Amino acid sequence: MSNDAVDTAADARTASQAAPADAGDAGYSKDLKGRHVNMIAIGGAIGTGLFLGAGGRLHSAGPALAVAYLVCGIIAFFVVRALGEMVLYRPSSGSFVSYAREFLGEKGAYVAGWMYFLNWSTTCIADITAIALYTHYWSFFTDIPQWLLALAALAVVLAVNLISVKWFGEMEFWFAIIKVAALVAFMFVGIFLVSTQHKVGGETPGLNMITDHGGFLPNGLMPVVIVLQGVVFAYASLELVGVAAGETKDPQKVVPRAVNSIMWRVGVFYVGSVVLLALLLPGSVYSADESPFVTVLSKIGVSGAGDVMNFVVLTAAMSSLNSGLYSTGRILRSMAMAGSAPKFTAKMNRNQVPYGGILLTASVGVLGVALNRVVPDKAFEIVLNVASLGIIGTWISIMVCHLAFVRRAKEGHLTRPNFRLPGSGVTQYVTIAFLLAVLGLMWKDAEVGRKTLFLIPIVAAALTVGWYAIRRKQDRDTDREAAELGK
């Protein structure tokens, strides 16, 4: 290990010893290994946003989509790096909710936690919907109702999460292996096609695919701006590294390695893949209805390309569902121990799994099963809009929390580890401004984005009502306990 790594680990251990403990961290096993956390970081960076979503975005935004992925990837890196610094200060399964409680107060923890729950509970609905749709691709499953396939997917992943954190880690590890292997294989094929000028669907790949078909911005700048919301959502779940750190034995070594590797993964997998896709075919050929990787492979006559990529996309959706149940279970337990979530979400089973929070998220997934039965054609779009608000709210809360964390360090109340957010004091504000700008720019998208913005007052009202309801209940419980002691 390098001297810098030793210093970072030593600083982190000293800081964590001085940091206040989170009651929600008690009782967890430490069964996640370094390879699990590293692959969780990869899994967070690669999902359906690339495997499926890139097709429609390439069609509308053109080659400039690569820049959109790069910019959003840098912002995502800032968020995870800020979270990683706080993790080394004090590893916690409550992650940013625990840090918000320490630096912003319980109200900050309440907002951060429930926005995260909003993101993942609705994402779980989107995931089970996607799984059902992908499964229908194969004729064997065509006659099975969409809602039944969604229910089966939820049941399988729920069972794995309830058994043990080790099972979750193994499942996520192999899901990530499949996604990475598929991307690497495609990139080798793509590089070979470009370097040998092998025709793809009658077209000769190369820079001419960009220059001869409208240039870098074939449809202007506005389509690139509009897709930013979807690109940000594609990076959702990177913050899962912070939650997983609470259940690994040596977060001081594992977390910096996992966080730092996110940047090159973004560059290679997201930006590299989009650049290759743009060099292989004109953007107008790609479609939102088909994975762009399937589009390319089918154009060169690769038999079974659709089956293979559909399996990979199905894996990505299962991985996302797996992560959502895992992370919300830990976040809700941290909140419940402080009175900001229902008491039953603090409960753990004999395998040290917070089953109460996992079951609450799964119950929202059951509502998604009903949604798939009533409006199967619209279920995915409805919940995706809500989830985008949740992830933007979560990321903003992480950066606000980090600002408070740095201020406390400057006041001498704590010691920052050597593993720090680059450009601290500037990058937090840049990140927050960018995320708020994405929200504002969503107004330009009258079909989806504007409808999403109309949900903000509803979410704010629900959070306000929930906060006062929780506080009143806590006051009643305190009065009851005081009365019983006075007898």
N, C-alpha and C positions, 0 to 999 in steps of 0.2 A: 504494500500500500504506500502511496506517496506521502511526503511530509504534509502537504496540504490536506490530504484526506484524513491523516491522523489528527491534525489540528481541528478539522471540522468535526470529527467524531468526538474529540475531547470536549470541544466547546458545547456540542449538542448534549453530551452527558451532563456537563456542569449545569447548563441551562435547564434541562429537564428536571434535574434534582431540585432546582430552586423554584420551578414553576408550580403553580397551584394544580392539584390533581382534579380530574374530572370523575365524578362518581360513576358516570356512564361507562368508564373504561374498565371497571372492575369485572372480573369473571371471565374475560376472554382467553382463549387459547392463543398460542403464538405459532400456529401450524403453517402459516404462509411462508414459503421459502423465497429466496432471491429470484429464482427462475419464474416463480408464480407472479411476483410483483412486476418483474420486467415484462412478462408477457401480458399482464393486465394493462401496463402502460401502452404496449403495442396495440392490444385489442381496443383500447380507448381511442387510438389514433386512426384505426382502420375499421370502417363499418359500411353500412348500406349507403351512407352519404357519398361514398366513393364508388362502390361496386354497382349501385343502381342509380343514385341521384345525379352522378356526373353526366349521364347521357342527355337528359333534358337541359341541364345547365350549359353544356357545350353547344347544344342546338340554339339556345337563345343568346348566350354571351360570347360564343366563339372562343378562339385561343386565349383571349384575355382572362378566361376562367382560371388559368394557371396563376395569374397575379392575384386574383381574389383568394385562391387557396393559400398562397404564400403569405399574404397580408393577415388573413384570419389565423393562419398557423402561427405567425409571430405573436399575435395577441394571445392566442391560446397558450403559447409557451410562457409568456409573461405571467399569466394567471397561475399556471402550474408551478412555475419557479417561485412565485410569491408564496403559494401554498406549501411548497417543499421547504422553504426557509422556516415557516412556522412549524412544520412537522418536526424538523430537527431541533427546534427550540423545545417542543414538547409533543412527542408522538401521541396521537389520540384517535380512537375509532370514531369519535364524534367529529373529527376533522375540523373543517371550517366553522361548524356550529359551536364546537367547544371553544375555538379561538374567538369567535364573535361574542360568546358569553363573557370571556375574560376581558376583552378589549372594548366592546361596545355595549355590554350589559345584556340582560336577559331578553329585552325587547329586540335587540339586534340578532341574537341567536334564534329567537322565535321566527322572525321574518326570513332569515337565511335558510333555516331548516324547512319551513313550510313551502318556500319557493322551490327548494330542491325536491321536496316530495311532490309538488305540483309537476315539476319537470319529469321525474321518473315514473310517477304513477300514470301520467298520460302517455309517456313514451312506451311504457309496458303495453298499453292498449294498442299503440301503433305497431309495436313489435309482434304481438300475437296476431294482429290483422295481417301484417306482412308475411308472417310464417304461413298462415292459412292460404294467402294468395300464392306464395311461392310453391307450396305443396300441391296446389291445384294444377300446377304446370304439368305434372305427371298424370297420365290418363288413369292410372290405378286409383288416384284420390279424387278424380273429377266429380264423382257422384256423392262424395261425402260433403255434407253442408259446411259452409265456411265457419260458422260459429262453433261447430263440433271440433274442427281441426284447431281452432284458436283455444278452445278449452283444454284439449289434449296437450298442446304445447305448454300452456300455463301450468298444468298439473305436473308435467315431467320436470320442468325447471324448478318449480316450487319444491318438489320432493328432494331434488339435489341440494338446494339451499338449506333445507331443514335438517339434513343429515349431519353435515359438519362443514366448517370453513375449508378444510382440506379438500373435500369433494368439490366445493366451489372453485378453489384454486386450480385443481386438476382439469376441471371442465373448461375453465377460461384459458388455461395453458394450451390445451389441444385445439380449442376454437381459434386461438391466435395463430397457432402453427399452420392451420389450414388456410387462413386468410393470407398470411405472409407468403406461404408456398405458392398460392395461386397468383399473387401479384408478381412475385419474382419470376415465375415461369412466363407470365404474360410479357413482362418487360424484356426478357431475353428474346422472346419471339418478336416483339415490336422492334427492338434494336436490330435484329437480324433482317427484318423486312425493310427497314429504312436504309441500313448500310448496303444491302444488296440490290436496292431499288426494285424489289419483288412487287409486282402489281397486286393491289388490294381492291377487289371489286372493280377492276378495269382502270383504276387510278394508280399513278406512280407516286409512292410516298416521298416526302421530303418537304423542304420549305415552300415549294410551289403549292402545297395544299393550303398554305396560309395566304401567300401573296396572290394566288389566282382565284381566291374565293372570298374576296371582301376584306382581306388584310386581318390585322390583329383584332380590330373591333368591327366585325362585319355588320353588326346591327346597332352600332353606336355605343355610347357609354352607359346609358340608362339600364339596359338589360343586365350589365355587370353589377350595377348598384343594387338592382332588385334581387339578384341571386345571393347577395351577401347574407341575408337571413338564413337561407338554407345551408350556406357554407359554414356559418357559425355553428349551426345545429349539427353539422357533420362532425365537428370536433367535440361535441358533448360527450362526456364520460371520461375525458382526460383527467379530471379532478378526482377520479376514483383512486388514483395512486395515494392520495392523502388519507383516504379512509382505510385502504388496505394496510398502510404503514402501522396502524394500531394493532395488527395481528401478525406481525413479523418479528422475529427475534432480534434482528440487528438493523433497524431502520436507518441508523446513521451511515451505514455503508450502502444499503440497498437503494434508498430513496434518491440520493444525488445521482447515482448511475442511471436510474430509470428516468428521472426528470430530464437530465442533460441529453439523453438519447432521443427525446421527443423531437428535438429540432431537426436532426438529420432524417428521422423517419418521415416528418412532414415534407422535407425537401425531396427525398427519394420517392416515397410512395405516392403522395398526393400530387405535388408539383410535377415530378418526373413522369408519372402516369398520364396526367392531363396533357403535358407537352407531347408525349409519344402519341397519344390518341389524336391530337391536332395535326401531327405530322403524317399520320397514316390515312386519314379520311377528312373530307370537308366537314365542318361543324354541322351543316344542314343535314347530313346523312344520319346523325345520331338522333335518338328519340328518348323521351321520358318513359316510354312503354317498354324499353329493352335495355339491359345492361350494355354500356358502350363496349365492354370487352367481348360480349357475345356478338355484337355487331361486327367488330373487326374479324373475329375468328370465323364467323359464318361467311364473311366475304372472301376468305382464303380457302374455304372448303373444308374446314376442320370439322369432321363428323363428331357429334356428341358435345360440341362446345356449349350448346345451350343447357344440356343436362349438367355438365360439370360446373358451369358458372351459376346455375340456379342453386346447386348444392352449396356453393361457397356463399352466395347471398343469404341462403337459408341459415347457414352457420353464423353469419354476421348478425342476423336478427336474433337468433337464439342466444348469442353472446351478449347482446345488448339487454335482452330480457333477464339473463342471468345476473348481469352487473346491477341492473336496476333493483332487483329484489335484495341483493346483497347489501348495497350501499344504503338504501332507505331503511333497512332493518337496523343498521348501526346508528344512523343519524337520528332516527326516531327514539332509539333507546337513550341516547345522550339527552335529547329534549325531554323525554318522560321523567328522567331522574331529576330534572330541574323544574318539573311541573308544567312544561310547555307542550306536552303531548299526552294523549290518553295513557293512564297508568299501565294498562295491559301491554303496551308496546315496550315496556321495560323488562318484561319477562324473558327468561332464557331457559332453554331446555337442557337436558343432561349433557349434551354435546357442546355446550357453551355457545349456542346459536340463539340470537335474539329473535325468537320466532314470532313474538307479538307484532313487531314492526313489519316483519316480512309478510305476515298474514294480512295486515292492513293494506299494504301495497297490492297484494294478490287479490284482495277483495275489490279493489278498484279495477283490476284486470278482469274480474268477473263481470263488472258493469260493461267492460269492453266487449266481452263475449255477447252480452245482450245487444250492444250496439251493432255488432257484426250480424246479428240475427235480424234486427229491424232495418238498418240502413247499411248493408254490406258494401255498397259502392262508394259511400261517403265517410265511412268510419275512419279511414287512415287520415284523410285531409282534416277532419274535424279536430282530432286530438293532436296532430302535429303542430297546429297553430298555437294551442295552449302550451305545449311543451317548449316551444321556442321562447316564450315569455319566461318560463321557469328557469331555463339555462342562462339566459342573459341576466336575470335577477340574481342568480347564484354567483355568477362570475363577478358581477359588480360588488356583491357583498364581500367576496374574498379580497378584492382590491381595497375596499374601504377598511376592512379589518386589518389588512397589512399596513395601511397608512397609520392606523392607531397603534399597531405593533411597533412600528419604527419610531413613532413619537414617544412611546413609553421607554424605548431603548435610549433615545436621546436624553430623556429625563433621568436616566440612570436606574430605572426600576428593573431592567432585565438586560441580558447580554445577547446580542445577535450572533448566531453562528457564522462561520466563514462562508458558508454556502448561502449566497444572498441573491436577491433579485437585481439583475443588472440595471443600472441607471435609476436606482431607487430614489424617489422624490419627484421623478418625471414620468417614468413608465407607468406608475399607477394611474396618474391623471390621463395619460395618453390612452390607456386601456379603457378606463371608464368613459372617456369622451367618445371613443370609437364605438363602444357598445351602445351608448345612448344615441349616437348618430345612426347606427343600424336600426334602432327602434324608430327614429324619426323618418328615415328613408323608406321604411315599410309602408308609409302613407302613399308613396308613389305607386305601390302595387294594389290597385283598387280591388282586384279579385280576391286576394288572400291576405296580404299584409295589412290592409286597412281594417279588415274584419278582426284581425288579431289585436290591433291596437284598441279596438272598442272593448276588448275584454279586460283591459288594465283597470278601469274603475270598478269592475265587478270583483276582480281579484283583490284589489285594495280594500274594498268594503268587507269582503269575506275575512281577510286578515284582521281587520279592525274589530269586527264583531267577535271573532274567535279569541282575540287577545283579552278583551274585557270579560268574556265568558269564562276563560281560564282563570283570570285574576279573581273574579268573584267566587269561583269554586274554591280556589286556594284560601281565600279569606274565610270562607265558611268552614273549611277543614281546620284551619288554624284556630278559629273560635271554638270549634267543637273539642279539639284537643286540649285547649286551655281550660274549658269548662270541666272536662273529665279529670284533669290534673287538680282542679280546685275542689273536687268532691272529697 
